[in-house]
């Protein structure tokens, strides 16, 4: 008789076990199908020792970022959970913070990572749990910058449709209503590739800005029409945005008009300092991180683009000296932000450029479709003078008004100059007299003539021209004024130097 090896016996036992397991599994599946046709679902679950549906939990993960953008659902969840914590007796440890510029009544409560709070909606309990995860590989050292927070919303499986169809939309709607009630316009500024925010406390409105009545109404009508044309922009395939170029001499109210637009629309303002943007890529990142229903402001755009090249290149277009590496943002990068593909990264946005010298702007920036409306802020007229006097001193008429009206027809004065005189005293009669004295001196050509405008535009006696080396030394030392005007391209006025970008005069 042939002897069988141990390996053969093990193989036979393995085949027998597989055959038995297959038969048992097939019989179980057949039995379950038969029982499913006869017994209800709850009885079937009890018979098969399965947990009931109410005992099974589902969860929705809500991460802090959706790609490069903030996740709007996460922001809404964070605000909503703050309201739950104020009334939750079962959360022993939580965080408290006060947004910059907010009052003490706006203290925000937040969960600490690893803690949870329970909410009840239509009789169903849901749990919000906050956790933190780190980006990067296993070998990378973890830092606070890599940490990303995540909300886990868990609930019973039987409430899935209710949570997704009713609860989450109700949370979003409540947070939106809360934001409208507690609306505080914010001012953002860019710093090292990120937006920093403070509360915008400028109380300027269209009723307080000194400007022509017809121009004021035209701007208000254009803004209101923009807000109601969402469907129009969708049908025409255009980005839902609007561009305004506000130009005029210093002191004519450009910045006040920007604040009035923000307060009229209740839009946050993103004040972009082009000089601190390190590249076109960083410019795009800043743009896509803006919220919808906001204003992007570029002040003194003529200075920001005075020496910027059209494109990134190693040499100049005319074969001359290479383009300096200090040129961080190119004109083409800024134009793509205005009306290129990246301008469609958000909707319901206002883009505002301000400049003291419209004639110095590149024609590519002014062509139709980029700046939709040009707003010229001119010298103070009599209507604007009366508005300033009414705002500052509450007077509608004065014996000096006929003289003031006649003088304003003959002299040019910025609204800021008039406002400066009106704010010198609380005595209304004395304030009007001071303003009238300014106008008389301007007409007579005395020392009051053009003081404010000349000071802001650095107009005055021109210094003797220095050799090129001496001029560069002066600029490197950061000395402004007429020395910068000596570095122009051979013209009498020239463009303002890069160092003047941040020297923003009062509007």
C-alpha positions in Angstrom: 0.0 0.0 0.0 1.3 3.4 -1.0 2.1 5.8 1.8 0.7 9.3 1.6 3.0 12.2 2.5 2.1 14.7 5.3 1.9 17.5 2.7 -0.8 15.6 0.7 -2.8 15.0 3.9 -2.7 18.7 4.7 -3.8 19.7 1.2 -6.7 17.3 1.4 -7.8 18.8 4.8 -7.5 22.3 3.3 -9.7 21.3 0.3 -12.3 19.8 2.7 -12.4 22.9 4.9 -12.9 25.2 1.9 -15.7 23.0 0.5 -17.5 23.0 3.9 -17.1 26.8 4.3 -18.5 27.4 0.8 -21.5 25.2 1.5 -22.3 26.8 4.8 -22.0 30.4 3.3 -24.2 29.4 0.4 -26.8 27.9 2.8 -26.7 31.1 5.0 -27.3 33.4 2.0 -30.2 31.2 0.8 -31.7 31.2 4.3 -31.4 35.0 4.6 -33.1 35.5 1.3 -36.0 33.2 2.3 -36.4 34.9 5.7 -36.3 38.4 4.1 -39.3 37.5 2.0 -41.2 36.2 5.1 -40.2 38.3 8.1 -40.1 42.1 8.6 -36.8 44.0 8.8 -36.7 44.4 12.6 -37.5 40.7 13.2 -34.9 39.7 10.6 -32.3 41.8 12.3 -33.1 40.4 15.7 -32.9 36.8 14.4 -29.5 37.4 12.7 -28.2 39.2 15.8 -27.7 42.5 13.9 -27.8 45.9 15.7 -31.0 47.9 15.0 -30.7 50.8 12.5 -31.0 53.3 15.4 -27.9 51.9 16.9 -25.8 52.4 13.8 -24.1 55.9 13.4 -23.3 57.9 10.3 -21.0 60.9 10.2 -20.2 63.9 8.0 -16.6 65.3 8.1 -16.4 69.1 7.6 -12.8 70.2 7.0 -11.5 73.7 7.5 -10.3 74.1 4.0 -11.7 73.1 0.6 -8.6 73.0 -1.4 -7.0 76.4 -1.1 -10.2 78.1 0.0 -11.9 78.3 3.4 -14.7 75.9 3.7 -17.9 77.9 4.1 -19.7 75.0 5.8 -16.9 74.8 8.3 -17.1 78.5 9.1 -20.8 78.3 9.5 -20.4 75.2 11.8 -17.9 77.1 13.9 -20.2 80.0 14.4 -23.2 77.8 15.1 -21.3 75.6 17.6 -20.4 78.8 19.4 -24.1 79.4 20.1 -24.5 75.9 21.3 -21.7 76.2 23.8 -23.2 79.3 25.4 -26.2 77.1 26.5 -24.5 73.7 26.9 -24.1 72.6 30.5 -22.2 69.4 29.7 -19.0 70.9 28.1 -16.5 71.5 30.9 -13.7 73.0 28.8 -14.0 75.5 25.9 -12.1 78.3 24.4 -13.1 82.0 24.4 -11.8 84.7 22.0 -12.6 88.3 21.0 -12.3 89.2 17.3 -10.1 92.2 16.7 -12.0 95.4 16.8 -15.2 93.8 18.2 -16.9 94.8 21.4 -17.0 92.8 24.6 -20.5 91.6 23.7 -19.1 89.6 20.7 -17.0 87.1 22.7 -16.8 83.8 20.7 -16.8 80.4 22.4 -15.2 77.4 20.6 -14.6 73.7 21.2 -11.1 72.5 22.0 -9.9 69.7 19.8 -11.1 66.4 21.1 -14.3 67.7 22.8 -17.9 67.5 21.6 -21.3 69.1 22.1 -24.8 67.7 21.5 -27.6 69.4 19.6 -31.2 68.4 19.2 -33.2 69.0 16.0 -36.7 67.7 15.5 -36.3 65.2 18.3 -33.0 63.8 16.8 -29.7 64.1 18.6 -26.6 65.1 16.6 -23.1 65.4 17.9 -20.5 68.0 16.9 -16.9 66.9 17.6 -13.8 68.9 16.8 -10.5 67.3 16.0 -7.2 68.4 14.5 -5.2 66.8 11.8 -1.7 67.6 10.4 -0.7 67.8 6.8 2.5 66.5 5.4 4.3 63.1 5.5 5.2 61.0 8.4 8.8 62.1 8.4 8.0 65.8 8.4 8.2 67.7 11.6 4.7 68.9 12.7 4.1 72.6 13.2 1.1 74.6 14.1 0.9 75.9 10.5 0.3 72.4 9.3 -2.6 71.8 11.6 -6.1 71.8 10.2 -9.3 71.5 12.2 -12.1 69.2 11.3 -15.7 69.0 12.5 -17.3 65.5 12.7 -21.1 65.6 12.7 -22.4 62.2 13.8 -26.0 61.0 14.0 -28.2 57.9 13.9 -28.4 56.3 10.5 -32.2 56.6 10.4 -31.8 60.5 10.6 -29.5 60.7 7.6 -32.0 62.3 5.2 -33.2 64.7 7.9 -29.6 65.9 8.7 -28.5 66.4 5.1 -31.8 67.8 3.8 -33.0 69.9 6.8 -30.5 70.3 9.6 -27.4 71.4 7.7 -29.4 73.9 5.6 -31.0 75.2 8.8 -27.6 75.7 10.4 -26.4 77.7 7.3 -29.5 79.8 7.3 -29.2 80.7 11.0 -25.6 81.6 10.7 -26.4 83.8 7.7 -29.1 85.6 9.7 -26.8 86.0 12.6 -24.1 87.6 10.4 -26.6 90.1 9.0 -27.7 91.1 12.5 -24.2 91.5 13.7 -22.7 92.7 10.5 -19.5 94.6 11.0 -17.6 95.7 7.9 -14.0 94.6 7.9 -10.9 95.9 6.4 -8.3 93.4 5.2 -4.7 94.1 4.3 -2.1 91.7 2.7 0.9 90.7 4.7 3.3 87.9 3.7 0.9 86.4 1.4 -2.1 86.4 3.9 -5.0 88.7 4.6 -5.0 90.4 8.0 -8.2 92.0 9.2 -9.4 94.8 11.4 -12.8 96.4 11.9 -13.6 99.1 9.4 -14.7 102.1 11.4 -15.1 104.7 8.7 -18.6 106.2 8.9 -18.6 107.8 5.5 -21.8 107.5 3.5 -23.0 108.9 0.2 -24.9 111.5 2.3 -21.6 112.8 3.8 -19.2 112.6 0.9 -18.7 116.0 -0.8 -19.4 115.3 -4.5 -21.6 116.4 -7.3 -25.2 115.3 -6.8 -25.6 113.9 -10.3 -22.4 111.9 -10.0 -23.4 110.6 -6.5 -26.7 109.4 -7.8 -25.1 107.8 -10.8 -22.7 105.8 -8.6 -25.5 104.7 -6.3 -27.8 103.6 -9.1 -24.9 101.7 -10.7 -24.1 99.8 -7.5 -27.8 99.0 -6.8 -28.2 97.7 -10.4 -25.1 95.5 -10.0 -26.6 93.8 -7.0 -29.7 92.8 -8.8 -28.2 91.4 -12.0 -27.0 88.0 -10.9 -29.1 86.2 -13.6 -27.9 88.7 -16.2 -24.2 87.9 -15.6 -25.0 84.2 -15.6 -26.9 84.3 -18.9 -24.1 86.4 -20.6 -21.3 84.2 -19.3 -19.5 87.0 -17.5 -18.0 87.1 -14.0 -20.3 88.8 -11.5 -18.0 91.8 -10.8 -17.8 95.5 -11.4 -14.8 97.7 -11.8 -14.5 101.4 -10.8 -11.6 103.8 -11.5 -11.8 106.7 -9.0 -9.4 109.5 -10.0 -8.7 113.0 -8.9 -6.2 115.2 -7.1 -5.4 114.6 -3.4 -8.0 115.7 -1.0 -11.0 115.4 -3.3 -12.6 112.5 -1.4 -11.5 109.3 -3.2 -10.9 107.2 0.0 -14.1 108.6 1.5 -16.0 107.5 -1.5 -14.6 103.9 -1.2 -15.8 103.8 2.4 -19.2 105.1 1.4 -19.4 102.3 -1.2 -18.5 99.7 1.4 -21.0 101.0 3.9 -23.7 101.2 1.2 -23.2 97.6 0.1 -22.1 96.2 3.5 -19.1 94.7 1.7 -15.7 94.0 3.3 -12.8 95.9 1.9 -9.6 94.1 0.8 -6.9 96.8 0.6 -4.2 95.3 -1.7 -0.7 96.6 -1.3 0.8 95.6 -4.7 4.3 96.5 -3.5 4.3 93.8 -0.8 3.1 91.0 -3.2 6.1 88.8 -4.0 4.9 87.3 -7.3 2.0 86.9 -9.6 1.3 83.5 -8.1 1.0 85.1 -4.6 -1.4 87.6 -6.2 -3.6 84.8 -7.5 -3.6 83.1 -4.1 -4.7 86.3 -2.4 -7.5 86.8 -4.9 -9.0 83.3 -4.5 -8.9 83.7 -0.7 -11.2 86.7 -0.8 -14.7 86.3 0.3 -17.7 86.8 -2.0 -19.6 90.1 -1.6 -16.4 92.1 -1.1 -14.4 95.0 -2.5 -10.8 94.7 -3.8 -9.1 98.1 -3.4 -5.8 99.1 -5.1 -5.0 102.6 -4.1 -2.5 104.8 -6.1 -2.4 102.2 -8.8 -0.3 104.6 -10.9 2.5 104.3 -8.3 2.1 100.6 -7.9 2.5 100.1 -11.7 4.9 102.9 -12.4 7.9 100.7 -13.0 6.3 97.2 -13.3 7.1 95.3 -16.4 4.4 94.0 -18.7 5.5 90.4 -18.4 8.1 88.4 -16.5 11.2 88.4 -18.6 15.0 88.4 -18.3 15.4 91.5 -20.5 13.6 94.6 -21.5 11.4 94.7 -24.5 13.6 97.2 -26.3 16.8 95.2 -25.8 18.1 97.5 -23.0 18.9 96.7 -19.4 17.4 93.5 -17.9 14.2 93.9 -15.9 15.0 94.3 -12.2 14.2 91.4 -9.9 12.5 93.9 -7.6 9.6 94.0 -10.0 7.4 91.6 -8.1 4.0 91.8 -9.9 3.8 92.4 -13.6 1.2 94.4 -15.5 -0.1 91.2 -17.2 -0.6 89.6 -13.8 -2.6 92.6 -12.6 -4.7 92.6 -15.8 -5.4 88.9 -15.4 -6.7 89.7 -11.9 -9.0 92.3 -13.4 -10.6 90.4 -16.2 -8.7 87.2 -16.9 -9.8 83.7 -15.9 -8.7 84.3 -12.3 -11.2 87.2 -12.0 -13.9 84.5 -12.1 -12.7 82.8 -8.9 -15.5 84.6 -6.9 -18.7 86.4 -7.5 -20.5 89.6 -6.4 -17.2 91.5 -6.1 -16.3 95.1 -6.6 -12.9 96.1 -7.9 -11.8 99.7 -7.2 -8.6 101.4 -8.5 -7.8 104.9 -7.3 -5.2 107.3 -8.8 -4.2 110.9 -8.6 -3.0 110.8 -12.2 -5.3 109.0 -14.7 -3.1 110.0 -17.6 -0.2 108.0 -16.2 -2.0 104.7 -16.3 -1.2 102.1 -19.0 -3.9 102.2 -21.7 -4.3 98.4 -21.3 -5.8 99.0 -17.8 -8.3 101.5 -19.1 -9.7 99.7 -22.1 -13.5 98.9 -22.1 -14.4 95.9 -20.0 -11.8 96.4 -17.3 -12.8 99.5 -15.6 -16.6 99.7 -16.1 -17.1 103.2 -14.6 -14.7 106.1 -14.3 -15.5 108.4 -11.4 -13.8 111.8 -11.3 -13.6 113.5 -7.9 -13.1 117.2 -8.6 -12.7 120.4 -6.7 -15.2 121.6 -4.1 -18.3 123.2 -5.5 -20.9 125.3 -3.5 -23.2 122.3 -3.1 -20.4 120.2 -1.6 -19.4 123.2 0.6 -22.9 123.4 2.0 -22.9 119.6 2.7 -19.7 119.9 4.6 -20.9 122.8 6.7 -24.2 120.9 7.4 -22.3 117.7 8.4 -19.8 119.4 10.6 -21.8 122.2 12.2 -25.5 121.5 11.3 -26.1 124.8 9.5 -28.1 125.0 6.3 -27.7 128.8 5.6 -25.3 131.5 6.5 -24.8 135.2 5.6 -21.4 134.4 4.0 -22.8 131.8 1.6 -23.4 134.2 -1.3 -19.7 135.3 -1.1 -18.5 131.7 -0.7 -20.6 130.7 -3.8 -19.1 133.5 -5.9 -15.5 132.6 -4.7 -15.9 128.9 -5.5 -16.7 129.8 -9.1 -13.4 131.6 -9.4 -10.9 129.5 -7.4 -10.0 125.8 -7.1 -10.0 124.2 -3.7 -10.1 120.6 -2.6 -12.9 119.4 -0.3 -10.2 118.3 2.2 -8.9 121.9 2.5 -12.4 123.2 3.3 -13.0 120.4 5.8 -9.7 121.2 7.5 -10.9 124.8 8.0 -14.4 123.8 9.2 -12.9 121.4 11.8 -10.6 124.0 13.4 -13.3 125.3 15.7 -16.7 124.3 17.2 -18.1 127.8 16.5 -20.1 127.5 13.3 -19.7 131.2 12.4 -16.0 131.2 13.0 -15.6 128.0 10.9 -17.4 129.5 7.9 -15.3 132.7 8.3 -12.1 130.6 8.2 -13.2 128.7 5.1 -14.2 132.1 3.4 -10.8 133.5 4.4 -9.1 130.5 2.6 -11.1 131.2 -0.6 -10.3 135.0 -0.4 -6.6 134.2 0.0 -6.7 131.7 -2.9 -8.3 134.4 -5.1 -5.8 137.1 -4.1 -2.9 134.7 -4.7 -1.5 135.1 -1.1 0.4 132.4 0.8 -2.8 130.3 1.0 -2.7 129.6 -2.7 -2.5 125.9 -3.5 -0.9 125.0 -0.2 -2.6 121.6 0.2 -2.4 120.5 -3.4 1.2 121.5 -3.8 2.2 119.8 -0.6 0.5 116.5 -1.6 1.9 116.6 -5.2 5.4 117.6 -4.0 5.2 120.7 -6.2 7.5 123.6 -5.4 10.9 125.0 -6.3 12.8 122.4 -8.2 16.2 121.5 -6.8 19.2 121.6 -9.1 19.6 118.4 -11.0 22.2 116.0 -9.5 24.5 113.6 -11.3 22.9 110.1 -11.7 25.1 108.6 -8.9 24.0 111.4 -6.5 20.4 110.9 -7.4 20.6 107.2 -6.7 22.2 107.8 -3.3 19.3 110.2 -2.4 16.7 107.6 -3.4 18.5 104.8 -1.5 18.3 107.0 1.6 14.5 107.2 1.2 14.3 111.0 0.7 11.1 111.9 -1.2 9.7 115.1 -2.7 11.3 116.8 -5.7 14.3 114.5 -5.7 12.2 111.7 -6.9 10.9 113.8 -9.7 14.4 114.2 -10.9 14.5 110.5 -11.8 11.8 110.7 -14.5 12.3 109.6 -18.0 13.4 113.0 -19.2 10.1 114.8 -18.7 9.5 117.7 -16.4 7.1 115.8 -14.1 7.9 112.1 -14.5 6.4 109.2 -12.6 6.5 109.0 -8.9 9.1 106.6 -7.4 8.3 103.3 -5.9 9.1 104.6 -2.4 6.0 106.8 -2.6 3.5 103.9 -2.9 2.7 103.9 0.8 2.7 107.6 1.3 -1.0 107.9 1.0 -2.3 111.4 1.6 -5.7 112.0 3.2 -8.4 111.8 0.7 
